[in-house]
């Protein structure tokens, strides 16, 4: 995705206009414009010059974003710096000074009798001229509204600034007309006419509209600046310099000059400049900035380190492996930035409304003015209603409702080690109904460990483990590595062996001090030596628990059994339980045999186990699960990539392969399952926030525009002054942005939050039915099942002979069977 900075946008109508213009360029596949960051993401083969030209023809300007040279790129950070707020504060301060004098003259004197200089006391024309000059000064200070607004009208793409400019201009022009009329009346001695025209002045309304909307823009800009705090914080993590080891000694260079293969040194208290591997030294590194994990991670020779993390204790010497935009930190920054540059599907409705909003408001304002004139009201009254309609209408709130929540939600996720690659991924994650988990490396650690040491009667655990260690130390099998690791942990010394032989699928043999050793499966060992029945029973028990029993013997006697298993991660059962409490069905995919798979599934607590799934079959299984609802697939291996791509949401475990991470929509930086429910909670909270924002933006305009037009004057006597209309408009966008900032307080890892907000746990059953021949049969079965109490959804297919029933409460198999068989069909089984 190529990213651009876009200049000149002021509201959702602007971003919609830019998006349409760029999408019309040949070669552009997708285009997403963010009003929040004034940026645009474009995918396709179109040339950058053509895209920029299209933006310029639409009345705006654009430039290609600078490519990040390093994680701490100053230019990238400058692009997110809030440059707008200081300018708006200066404009607001200058406007307020002139406005205070104007309000004193126009409102203070006339309404409350505040004193004026003698030269103005009885000279109404002079008072009017002074109001004109003060309002003119405020209009000059806020000339940006008029330049942008009238420019958009010229380009036939009116925006919010056009509404403000038209409202303020109408009030100013009408007041100027009234001033000339009052001058004629005073020259002719018609004092009643003079006083009448004095009440037709709307100078203070024009000035107040501009000042209040500038105030609203300032509050909005300030709040918008806070939404990118997480991204700016990430950019500040990596140091600007690195200490490299050269032939002549140590040298400090800018981090941009570090290349792959350089040797860099990190002392206690310093940040690690680039990704690397530790060559020498031991230390504890604080990785909370990337993973959210507060406990420092011990590092030694061979350990990997990441840019932006903090070296807490020891001195380490490292080799650079990934630099510049390839570092983990840079990739995180890019993911968060890309998520902000993309558009969530939920924003499409608001964009469609925003595209026609401003022209529609202009038409409503014209109709309002004409209607009140026809109704017999004065031009001043009718104009006030029309101006109120123009200035109360706010397309900005519609345009900001989704992107501000997406930006804050993505930032909160990044700070906690959860990365959403796109806005669509952030939205879809919250709609998940089924989570499919790959067993190895996701539910389990992916590293076999010794779980049980069971010596035969008369032998000790140490004797059994010592013999197994001597035998397996030359083997390259993963299960052998688990035994070797356990023996080394317990300080056991291995004897020297010779004539080592590995028999694939069976076991290993060797000779130690002239005595033959053997180890492997029960079948292999029992062919060589006698295996007691009780040891065979013990092996069966271990197998049912999902463990692999390995038999070991010496000469012609059995020493015992060592069980090895890929153990479940400590937080896996808790993470699965949290998913289930959120109304999500958890499925485990594994290539293991059904007995082992069911044992592990039972330990983990999953709802369903699909065993015997070959790597190439995972994508097919995910496709079948998607027929039942939105599926999130979590995995970490290369063979998981097709399934991650196929699923509605692909979730990659951070410790997994680069291929899996590239294929996924969500990346978990920490190697723990409990981050999956946390990601779903955050997504749901963000979706809820977006719905709140969109409701506020729509309801504000639905109520505000009729109120401003005077629709409630005859019914309730409600009448809206243009100044209050401008104040309401100013606060609308500010409220939307402030509501999005509340996401920073969301406790995504707190299960109690989920308990308070959890969805209804649904029941889902699949019926295998005989006798359905056509769509009419499907209809009969569907109606019969939908008639049962609590059924939410029924999916029936006569081709597969299956019916899938989703219900809010449990329904017995007997009830389901009875409903179907009463229609003349037979239920074979129910799963």
N, C-alpha and C positions, 0 to 999 in steps of 0.2 A: 504494500500500500504506500503510495506517494502522498506525503502530507504537505499542505500549503497553509500559509497565513493569509487570512482574508481581512481586508480593511474596509471600513465604511458601513458595516452592518449595525443596525440599531434595534432590530426586533425580529420576531419569528417570520414575518413577511419577507424580510431581507434574506434570511437564510434559505427560505423556500425558493425565492427568486434565483439565488445563486445556484442552488441545487438543480433546478430545472434547466438553467442555462448550460451548466457543465454536462448534464446528462444528454443534452442534444448534440454534443461533440462526438464525432465518429471515433470509435475505439474505446470509449469510456464504458466500462462494465458496471461499476457501482460508484456512487458519489454520496458522501455523507458530510453535511456541514454542521458544525457545532457553534451555536451562538454563544455558548458559555466560554469557550476558549478562543473564539474567533479563528477557528481552524477548519480545514477541510481535508478529508481523506478520499483519495481517488484510486480506483483499481481499473486497470485496462492497459491498452497499448497506445493511447493517445499521447501526443507530444505535449510537454509541459507548456510550451509557448502557445499552443492552440487552446489549452485549458485556461491559461491566464487571460488570453484575448477574449474568451467567452465570458469570463467574469467581468472584464472591463466593459464589454458591450452591455452587460446587465446593469452597469452603473456603479460598479465597485472595483476594488483593486486586489491583486493577489500576488504572492511570491512563494517560491518553493522554500520549505523549511530547511534550515541547515542540517546536514547529516551530523549526527553526534560523533565526535572524535574520541570522546572518553566519557566515563560515567559522570565526571564532574564538570562537563562542558559548560563554560560560563554563558555562552550564547544561548544554549538550550534553557538555562535557568532564567536568563533575561527575558526570553519569550513569554515566560509565565509570570514575570514580575508585574505587579499591579501598577501600571503607569497611568491608569485612568483616574483613580481616586484623588490623587493630589491636584490634578487639573480641575476636577469637578469641585473640590473643596474651595479652590481659589475663585472659581466662577460663582459658587454659592455665596461666598463671603462678600464679593463685590455686589452681587444682586441684592443681598440682604441689606447692605448699606443704603442703596437707592430706594429699596422697597420700604424700609422703615420710614423714610421721609415722605414717600408717596402715601403710605397708609395713614400717617399722621394728618396729612392735608385732606385726603379724600374721605377718610372714615372718622378719624379722631375729632376733627373740627365740626363736620356736618352732623355726626351722630351724638357726640358727647360734649360739644361746645368747647373743645380745647382751643387755647388762644393761638392767633396767627399774627404775623406782622401787620401793621396798619395798611401797608401797600397792597396786601392781599385780602384784608378783612372784607372790604366791600367791592373788590374788583374781581368779579367772577370769571371774566375772560382771562385775566392774569393767572388766576388759580388753575383754570383749565389748561393754559399754555404750559404752566409748570408741571402739571400732571403728564402732559404729552411728552415733555422733555425727559422727565424721570423715567417714564415707560420706555421711551426710545432708547435711553441709555441701557436699560435692562435687556432690551431686545438685541442691542449690539453686543452686549456681554455674552448673550446666549445665541449668537448668530448661527451656531452649528445646527440648531434645530431647523432654521429656515433654509440654510444651504443644503443640508441633507434632505429635508422634506420636499422642497420645490424641485430639487434634482431628481428625486424619485418620481415625482409627478411628471416631469419632463420625459423620463424613461418609461412612463406608463406602468410603473411598478410601485405604487404608493406604499409607504411604510408608516410606522408609528410617528416618526418625526413629521410626516406630512399632516397627520391629524393635529399635532401640537401646533405646527406652523399655521395651519389654516384656522384653528381656533383662536390663537393669539392675534393673528392678522385681522380676522373678522372683528374681534373686539376692539382692536386698535383703530381700524379704519372707520367702523361705525362711530366710535367715540370722537374721532377727528371730524367726521361729518357733523355730529351733534355740536361740537365746539364752534364750527363755522356758522351753524344755524343760530347758536346762542349769541354769537357776535353780532349777527344781523338783528336779532331781537333786541340786544342792548343798544345798538345804534339807533333803532327806531323807537326806543323807550318802552318796549314791551317787557316789563319786569316779570309778569306771569310766564311769558315765553322763556325768559332767561332761566327761571327756577325750574321750569318744566324740562328744559334741555340739560340742566345740571344733573337731573336724576337719570339721564340717558347715558352718562359717562360710564364706560367699562374699562377705563385705563388701568384701574387697580386690579381688575380681573385678569387682563392680559398679562400684567407684570407678575401677579401672584401665580398664575398658571405656569409661567416659565420658571419662577423661583422654586415652586413646589416640585415640579417635575425634575428639575436639576437636583433637588434634595433627594428625591426618590432614586434617581440615577446614581447619585453618590452612595447611598445606602446599599443599593443593588451591587454596584461595582466592588464595594468593600466586602460584602458578603460573598460575592463570586470569587474574590481573591482568596478567601479562606477555604473555598472548596478545593483548591489545588495545593493546599498546604502539604498534604501527604506526598504528592509528586515532587514538590520543591524540597521537602525533607529528604527524600531519596537521593535527589541530585547533589545534596550537600554532604552525603555520607563519605564518598571517596576523597582521599587527600589530594591536594593539587600537585604534590611532589612525591617522588619515590627515591629511596636510597639504594643505589646499585653497587654491586661488587665488580670492580674492574681490576685489570692487571696491576695498575698503579695504586690501587687502594679504593676506598669508598668515594662515590660521587653522587651528589643529589641532582636529579633531573626532573623536569615537568613530567607528570604521569603520562602525557600524550606521547612522550618519546620512548616509553618502555615497549620493547618488542618481545615476541614469543621467544623463550629460551634464555632471556636475561636472568641473572641471579640477583635477587633483591633481598634486603635485610630489613627486619621489623623488630624494633625494640619494645619493651613493655610500655603500654600507654599509647602506642601509635596505631593508626588505622592501616589496614592492609590495602595497598594501592591497586593491585590487579589480582585476578585469579591465579593460583599457583599450587605447587606441591611442595611440601616441606622436605628439605634435604637434610637439615641438621637442626637439633634443638627440640625442646619441649615447652609447651605453653598451654594456657587455657584461653580460648578465643570466644569473645562475646558475639554470637551470631543473631542476636535478637532483632537487629535491624532488618535482616532478610527473612528470618523464620518466625519471629515473634516469641521464640523460646528464650526465657530469661536466664536459664542456667548455662554458664560458659561450657564450651565443648573442649575436651582435652585434645591436643594436637601433638603428634610426634612424627619422626621421619616416615614419609610415605603418605601422611594425611594430606587432604586437600584443604585449601583456604580460599576464601572468596573476597573480592574487592568490597570495601565498605564496612567490613567487620573489624572489631577492635581487639587487639592483642593485649590481654589483661596482665599476664605475668612474665613469662620467660622470653629470652631472645631466640628468634628463629631465622633460619636461612632458607630461602625458597627459590624455586625456579618458576618463572612466569609461563603459564600454559594458555591463558586467554587474556587478551588485552583489548583496550578500546571498547568498541561497541559489542564485542563478543563476550565480555564478562557477564557473570550472573547478574550483577547489579544493573548493568546497562540493559540487559534483556528484560529485567523486571520493569525498569523505567519505560522501556519501549512498549511493553504489554499494557501498562496502565495508561500510557499516552494514547495507544491505539484504541483502547476501550472507550476513552473519552471522545475520540475522533469518529467512532462509529455510532450508529443510531439504532436504538432498540425498536423492535416491531411495534411496541405499544405507543411509540411517538407518532406513528403514521397518521392516526386520526387527528391529532392536534395539528400536525403539519398541513393536512388538507384544509382544516378550518382556517389556519393562519394565512394560507395562500389567498383566500377570498375575503378575509376578515376586514381589512382596511377599506377596500372599495365598498363593501356592504355597509360599513359604518358611515362612510361619506354619503351614501344614498339615504340611509336612515336619518342622518342629520338634515339633509335637504328636505326630506319628507316632513320631518318634525317642524322645521321653519315654515314651510308652506302650509301645513295643517293649522298651525296656530294663527297665521295671518288670515286664513280662510275663516277660522273660528272667531275672528274679530278682535284679536289681541293686537297690541302695539308691535311695531317692528323691533323695538328694544327687547320686549318680553320674548318674542319669537326667536330673536337672535340668541338671547341668553340660553334658551332651551337647546338650540342647535349647537352652540358652543359647548354646552355641558355634555352633549352626546359625543362630540369629537374628542374631548379631553378625558372623559372617564373611560373610554374604550381602551383596553390594554392587550394587544397581541403578545407583548413580551412575556407575560405570565404564562401564556400557552406554550411559547417557544422554550421557556426555561424549565418548565415543569419536569420534563424527563431528563435532560442532560445534567442538571445540577445534582439530581439524586444519583445518577449513574456515576458521575465523577466522585462524589463523596463515598458512595458504596464501594467503588473500585479502590479508592484510597484506603478505606478502612480494611478491606480485604488484604491489600498489599502489606499494610503494617502488621498483619497477623499471619503472613506467609501464605495467603490464598490469592492467586492471580487469575482474574477473569480477562481473557484475551479480547473479547468484544462485548459491546453493550447487549447484543442478542444473547450471548452466553450467560450474562448476569441475569437477564430476564428469565430465560428458559430454565435455569437451575432451580428457581423457586417453584416451577410448575411440575417438578419431578414427582412421579408416582411409583416408579420402580427403580431400584438401584441394583445393578448387576456388578458383582465384585469378583475379580480374578483372585483365585486363592493364593497362589504363590507370590510373595512379595507385597501383597495388598492386605489380605487377612493374616497371612503368616509372615514370618521374618524373611523367608526365602533362603535361609541358611540352616541346614540340618544341624541338630544338636542332640547329644546323648540325653535321653530322658530316664532310662532305667538300666541298672546293672544288676543282673540276677544270676549269681553264681550257683552251680549245682551243689548239692549238699556235700560238705567236706572241703569246699574250696572257698577262698576269700575273694572279695570284690577286687582287691589290689592284684591278686594273682591273675584273675580273669582279665582285668584291664591291661596289665603288663604284657600278657601274651598277645592280646588284640592289638596293642600299640606296636609291638615288634613286627607283627604280621602286616598291619595296614599302613605303616609309615612310608612304604614304597609305592603304595597304590595312589592313583590319581582320581579315584571315584569320590564324589561329594560326601557320601556316607562315611568313607574312610577318613576324610578330613575332619568330620565331627568327632570321631574316636581319638584321633591324634590330638586335636585341640583339647579335649577333656583330660587326656593323660598328661599333657604338658601343664595344664592348670594345676593338676594334683602333684606335680613334681616327680612323676614316675620316669625312670630311665629305661630306655628301650635296649634290648639286646640286639646284637648283630645277627642278621639273617642272610641266607644265601638260597640260590635256586628259587627265587621268587617268581611266581607265575599267576597271572590274572586270567580268570576264565569268565568272559563276559556273560552276564545274565545268571551266573552261578555263584562265584566267590573267588577266593584267593588261596594259594598254598605257598609255603616256604619251609625252610629248614633252619633251625636255630640250635647250635651246639649238638648237631647230629640228630636232633629230635624233630620230626615233622610237625608243622602247625597247619591248621586249616580253618577257614572261616567263610561264612556266606549264608545262603538261604537254608531253611530247614530241610528241603528236599536234597540239596547238594551235600550237606553235612551228614544227613542220615544215611546216605549211600556209602559213606566211608566208615562211620562209627555208630554205635548204638545211641539212640536218643530216647530217654525215659518218657513215658506217656504224660507225666505231670508237666514236663518241660514243653511238650507239644501243646498242651492245654494252655500253658502260660503264654505261648507264642500266639495262639488264637485270640486270647484276651487282649493282648497288646495290639494285634491287627485291628480288632474291633474299635480300639481307641484311636485309630488313625496313625499308629506307629509302625515302624519297620523293624521286626525282630531279626537280629543277626546272631547266628550260632557260632561258637568258637570251640575248637577241640585241639588236644595235644596228643600226638601219637594215636592211641586207640581209646582215649577217654574224652568225654565232653566236659568242658570247663564251665559253660553257662551261656547265658543270652545277654546281649547288649542291645537295647532298643534305641533306635534313632528316629527322630521326627523333625519335620519342619514346624517348629513351635509357633503357636498363635501369638501375635503381638499383644502386649499387655492391655492396650486400650481398644483392641478390636471388638470384644464383646460389648463394652460400654458404648462404642460408636454405633454398633448395629442396633443396640437397644434404643439409643436416642433416635435413630432413623425410624424405627418401628413406632415409637411414641409420637412421631410426626405424621403418622398415617401412610408411611412408605413401605412397600413390600421389598424385602431384601433377598436377592438371589445370588447364590455362589456358583461360579463356573470353575470347573476343574477337569483335568485330564485323568485324575485318579480313578481307581475302580470304585464302584458304588459303596462298598463296605467302608473303605477308608474315607471316602468323601462324606458319607453320612455321619461318620464319627467326628470329623473335623467341623462339619456343619452344625452338629449338635453342640459341640463345645463353644462355637462362635455364636450360636443362637439365631442363625439365619432362618428365614421363612421357607425357603426352597433350595434344594441342591440339584444342580444339573451336572452329572458326572460323565466321565468318558468323552469330554469335549476336546477334540483335537484342535491345535492352534488355528487351523484353517476353517474350523466350524464355528468359531466364536462369533463371527460376523453374521452367520445365518441365525444363530440363537438370538442375537440381539434384535435382528429383524423380526423374528417371531414375537419377542417380548414387546416390541413397539406397537403391535396390534392391540395390546392391552392398556396402553397409556404411555406417557412421556417417560423415556428410559435414560438414566444416567449410567454410564459404564465407567468403572474405575479400574485402572491397570497400570503396570509399570514396565512391561517388556516390549520388545520389538514385535513379537507375535500378537500383541494386543492392539497394535496400531489400526488394522482394518476395523475392528470392533469399536474402537474409540471414535473413528471417523463416522461409522454408521449410526451410532447412538445419537439421540437428540442432544445429549450433553456428554462429551468425553472428558473424563477427569484423570489426569496423570499424576502419579505420586512423584514427588520431586527427586527421589533417589533413583528413579527409573531411567530408562534409556532415552537418548535424545530423540529417537524416532517417535516414541510414545508421547513425549512432551510436545513435539511438533504437531502431532495428530490431534492432540487434545484441545478442548475449549477452555478448560480450567486446569491450572497447575497448582498442586499443593507442595509448597517448599519443604514442609516437614513430613517426615516419613511416618505419619500416623493417620489412622482411619477416622478418628474423631473429628478431623477437620472437614470431612464430607458433610455431616449434619450441620457443622458451623457455617459452611459455605451456603447450604440450602437455607439456613436461618437468615443469613445476611441477605441473600437474594430475595427472600420473602419480605423482609423488612424494607428493602429498597423498593420492591414492587408496591408494597402498601404505601410507602412514602410518595411514589409517583402517582398512585391513585388519588391520594389526598391532594397533591399539588394540582392535578388535572381537574378534580372536583372544584377546588377553590377557584382556579382560573376560569372554568366554564360558568360556575354559579355566580361569580363576581360580575361577569359580563351579562349573564341572563337577567340578573336583578338590576344591575347598575344602569344599563342602557335604557330600559323603560322608565326607570326612576328619573334619569337625566332628561329624557324626552318629555316628562310631565305627565306620564300615563296615570299616575296616582293622584294628581292634583284634584280632579273631580271626585274621586272616590274617598281618599283619606286626607286630602289637603297637603300632601307631601310635595315639596318643591325644592329642587337642588340648585344651589348657587354654583356657577362655573368654578369658583375657587375651591369649594369643597369637592367638586368632581375631580379637579386636578390633584387634590390631596389624596383622594381615594385611589387614583391611578398610580400615584407615586408609591403608595404603600403596598399595592398588589404584588408587584414583582419582588419587593423586599420580603414580603411574607412567604412567598414561594421558596426563595433561596434560603431564608432562615429556617423554614421547616425542613429542608433537605439537610441542613447542617446538624440537625438533631441526630442524624445517623451516626455521627461521631461518638455519641454516647451509648450506642447500641452494644449490648453484651452478647456477642455472637457465640461465645463458648459456654455461656451459662445455661445449663439444661432447664433451670427453673423458668427462664424466659420462654423456652419452647413449651413447657407444660402449661403455662398460662395461655399460650396462643395456639396450641396444637390443633390440628384438624381432626375431624372425626375418623377414627380408624375404620377402614372399609374392609369388607369381606369379599373375596373373589373366588369363584369356583368355576371349573370347566366341566361341562357335561358331555360325554360321548353318547350320541343318540343314533339309533337305527330307525330307518323308515322314512327319513326326509328325502323327497325327490325333486322339489322345485322351490321357487321363491314363495309360493303360497304356503307350503309347509313351514318355511322359515317364519312367515307372518303369524301362523297359528301358534307356533312354539314361543315366539317372542311375546305375543300378547298374553299368553298363559303365564309366563314367567314374570312379566312386568306387573301383573295383577297381584303378585305376592307383596306383602307388607315390607317396606324398607328397601325394596329393589331400586337402585339408582339407574342402572344401565344394563342392557342386554345386547349381546352381539351374537348372531346366529348365522351359520353357514351350512347349507345342505351339501356343498361340495366336500367339505372336510368332515361333516357329520358332528360338528361341535357347537356348543352354546356356552358363551362366557357370561357369567352373571356377577355383577358388582352390586353389593348391598351395603347399607349403612349399619345394619345390625346382623348378627348371625342368623342364618336360615339353615335348618337341618336338611340333610340329604333326602330324608323321607318326604319332606314338603316339596322339594324340587322335583323329585321323581314322580310324585303324585300329580303335580301340575302338568308335567309333560305327557305322562301316560294317559291322562284323561283326554288328551287330544288325539290319542291313537298311535303314539310313537313309543318306542322302547328305550329306556336309559340303560346303557351297558355298564358304565361306571362314572364316578364323580371324583375329580381331583381338586 
